[in-house]
């Protein structure tokens, strides 16, 4: 498997997230096709010694030994600070069912690389790793990045548990309309009647969230205003 699939998976998930949350994708379609071409190159680096808790030993059987060798190779690359595209390697380790992937994904939530964090969040969601909810909530509380918040809120909605509710309500004080929008959507997905009063405070908000790229060009917006999404979330809660 080409490790560059990790980048493609990350981008494709943003398209899926945008559709699910009633907003336009962060990557326009033309940018997506350009990235498909760019990501055709390999990002593999020379191996270094694997360090820390993720060291593994080779299996005595030939099949297991082959898997073990592949895991060691990938972990060497992932643990090296000089490796480019470490998010791709994390994606591949998850796809290859690395036996300590749960711990590796949780540790990766604290990685300095934003895209490593995104792949970790997406993998935790896909693996239905609900036991990692506390670490996800911790990252959610700490970050101000709307892309990380989008991935985290989608994961909360997928898990369908109420534990993140208080953090979501607190995040409604964010200065980012996009973060507020995502939190309101997620409260509608996992909230109950107790949250209706909070959502009603936003029903008259006419702002339509927008995100601009480094050149000042609009790169992302939503289908509805914050007020419209708040009303939709209230209706969803009442319908449960």
Secondary structure, DSSP 4 states (H G I P E B T S, - for coil): --TTHHHHHHHHHHHHHHHHTTB--SS-HHHHHHHHHHTTS----------GGG-----SSHHHHHHHHHHHHHHHHHH-TT-S-HHHHHHHHHHTT-TTHHHHHHHHTT-S-HHHHHHHHHHHHHTT-GGGHHHHHHHHHH---HHHHHHHHHHHHHHT-GGGHHHHHHHTT-S-HHHHHHHHHHHHHH--GGGHHHHHTTTT-----EEE-TTS-EEEEBSS-HHHHHHHHHHHHHH-
